[in-house]
């Protein structure tokens, strides 16, 4: 990350880039008071179904809304929101792939430390 700024709520906003020099994205990560979530519920409708994978893909490759909870959309828990999250979810849902990482069975706090989160005010990782 290239910069870290303290936010008004006592959290921090980190700014950096991802991707190659030819094709990079600005990534903004807010670290602050997190809230519990269920991994895989990318669209935050309380269900985990194909609409979650489609929601994420629409944000990544279309003009869809960004996930309100980046950690819920990070379906493979690798701290990056990309196509591999949708693929992981679809393998679990339709091909008998492994369960999504916790918190999966119930709504809970993320047990794995990473730089994306599910921030209480709905702000989390943003791709510009």
C-alpha positions, 0 to 999 in steps of 0.5 A: 500500500502506498498510503495509510490515513486515519479515518474519522471513526478511528479506523484506517484507510489504506490506498494501493494498487493491484495488477500489472503496470499495464493494467492496474486497479486502485485499491482502497481498504478501510480498516475499522470496526468490523461486523459479523457476516456469512461468507458467500453472501456477496449480495447480502440478501441473507441467502447463499445461492447463484445470485451471489456469484452473479452479483460478484461477477457483475461488479468485477466485469460489469457495472454492478454495485460493489459488495457491501461486505468485501469479506462475504464476497471473498469466497475463497478467503484469499484476501482478493476479490476476483473471478476465483471467488465466484469459481470457488463458490460455484464449485462448492454449490454445483460440483461438490467442492470444499465448503467456503471458509469460516464464517460459513455455517453461521454469521460470525466474525472473520477468524482469519486476519486479512486486509479486507473486511466487513465494516460496520458502516457498509464501507469496505474494499473498493476497486476504482 
